[in-house]
């Protein structure tokens, strides 16, 4: 992705929050230029939009932090080495409002939102013959998609969970551009419901504007549908989850990769919906060490928790293990085993680290923001909650299992047989009686935990399912990021997340 032009970079940093007053006074008079002086051509708008993607690449957002929060706060991962107090506090739910990662994510995300809003305003005034209707609609669609996604990530991390009370504090909702210091405001935290409503409006509008031909490392209609499904999922609006996931399955030519590792080793694949891409020449590649520096076994920073190891071992149930043994077979999980030739396990042999981000030298792994496997499992749960456990909900779960699991004979050779698949697949009779639905939801939760580990999902799953993180209730403010202290110090309208900080 190209670097944003220097003049546009100055405007990117015109944050909505008064903590940036010092910066504003330093860059004057540039911060008082009219918008027509900044964005004069379609090329200027494209360059600014590239600048938004550059900000998303930053470690504060997709580069590292969104992955760290979801798996450290939920104790999917553990962090015990010395010399990293900020990350240690995240892993132990002892966050402080001065934590630099927390402040970094807040600032960088709102920086991107402000640039997006500037681009949206400029689309109304830029006079350039090359800015035809199609190009203008596409730029607008990308901006609205990204604004919806960024507000969604903010409200999940800093806001009161939707299922506690949607009328309680979310985050500031910023839909107006800041172009000069006199425009700075002191925003309140809007309600979670208001934030979600704006997110849905932005995503729905983006879906209609974005062309199908956009590459998967840019905003695209399938990604907008995927995020609409996620929004509905967090709201426990399972009927709309079914609508959005079925749309995703039917209309965008997506399919699962042959094995789980294929998704990560071949980053341009049929399962990918949207990713933030990195190349060796991108300015944010390798910043903060890159994703591999935090997760890969060679770095030994974030390891797999004992509870997640248990989840991996539960994927094949004890009953299934016994049934396989009775016919001289054993089952293995491609995500964890190195016993099969040409298989690249996504977990180290000792089950201590994830190797999903394998570019240890180049640090140029893409960050997968949405992939198809998640939505198979999401749809399975939504169908079960609205229609009961059906053959379709069972099938969607089994598709993910059958991709990951393989049978071995007594001497370790892979076997492909109806006997193995018959044992390893779930059936309706596996979930009988009054607690059948509860057991099915728990089975899906374990499958999601294993399949999507270290992709930033697990914390949000726990909150939606109203599950504790060990002894910490899902509603506890220790499972939300604190509002950065520097923002509260300069804006008396902002309230902190409970008494944890």
KAZI-V99608 format. One record per pair of residues at least 4 apart in sequence whose C-alpha atoms are under 6 Angstrom apart, sorted by the first residue. I is the first residue (numbers start at 1). J is the second residue. Records with the same first field share a line. If there is no record, write none. Layout:
# KAZI-V99608
I=J ; J
This chain:
# KAZI-V99608
4=47 ; 48 ; 51
12=115
15=111
16=178 ; 184
31=180
32=180
36=40
39=44
40=126
41=128
42=131
52=112
56=61 ; 62
57=62 ; 63
58=63 ; 284
59=63 ; 64 ; 65
60=65 ; 104 ; 105
61=65 ; 66 ; 105
62=66
64=291
66=456
67=455 ; 456
68=72
69=73
70=456 ; 457 ; 458 ; 459
71=75 ; 76 ; 77 ; 454 ; 456
72=77 ; 91
73=90 ; 91
74=459 ; 469
76=305 ; 308
77=302 ; 303 ; 304 ; 305
78=302 ; 303 ; 305
79=88 ; 302
86=99
89=93 ; 94 ; 95
90=95
93=478
96=501
97=482 ; 484 ; 485 ; 501
98=485
100=104
103=484
104=108
105=109
107=111
113=147
114=177
116=143
117=176 ; 177
118=177
122=126
131=135 ; 136
137=141 ; 209
138=209 ; 210
141=206 ; 209 ; 210
142=219
144=202 ; 206
145=203 ; 206
148=199 ; 202 ; 203
154=158
155=159 ; 170 ; 171
157=480 ; 481
158=480 ; 481
159=170 ; 171
160=169 ; 170
162=166
166=192 ; 193
167=191 ; 192 ; 193
168=191
169=189 ; 190 ; 191 ; 192
170=189 ; 190 ; 191 ; 192
171=189 ; 190
172=187 ; 188 ; 189 ; 190
178=183
186=491
188=493 ; 494
200=204
203=224
206=210
207=221 ; 224
210=220 ; 221
214=220
216=274
217=274 ; 275 ; 276 ; 277
223=273 ; 274
225=244
229=241 ; 244
232=237 ; 241
233=237
234=464
238=382
241=245
242=246 ; 379
247=251
254=270 ; 271
255=270 ; 271
256=271
257=262 ; 271
259=403
261=344
262=266
271=371 ; 372
272=371
273=370 ; 371
274=369 ; 370
275=367 ; 368 ; 369
276=366 ; 367
277=366
278=364 ; 366
279=364
280=364
285=364
286=290 ; 363
289=293
290=363
292=296 ; 357 ; 360
293=299
294=301
295=302
296=354 ; 355
297=353
303=352 ; 353
304=352 ; 353
311=446
324=329 ; 330
325=329
329=408 ; 409
330=407 ; 408
331=406 ; 407
332=405 ; 406
333=337 ; 404 ; 405
334=345 ; 404
335=345 ; 346
336=345 ; 347
337=345
338=345
346=354 ; 355 ; 356
347=351 ; 353 ; 354 ; 355
348=353
359=363 ; 365
375=379
376=396
377=397
380=393 ; 396
383=387
384=388 ; 389
391=395
398=402 ; 425
401=405
407=414 ; 415
408=412 ; 413 ; 414 ; 415
409=413
418=422
421=425
431=436
432=436
447=451
448=452
449=453
462=466 ; 467
463=474
466=474
467=474
468=472 ; 473 ; 474
477=498
482=497
483=496
487=491
488=494
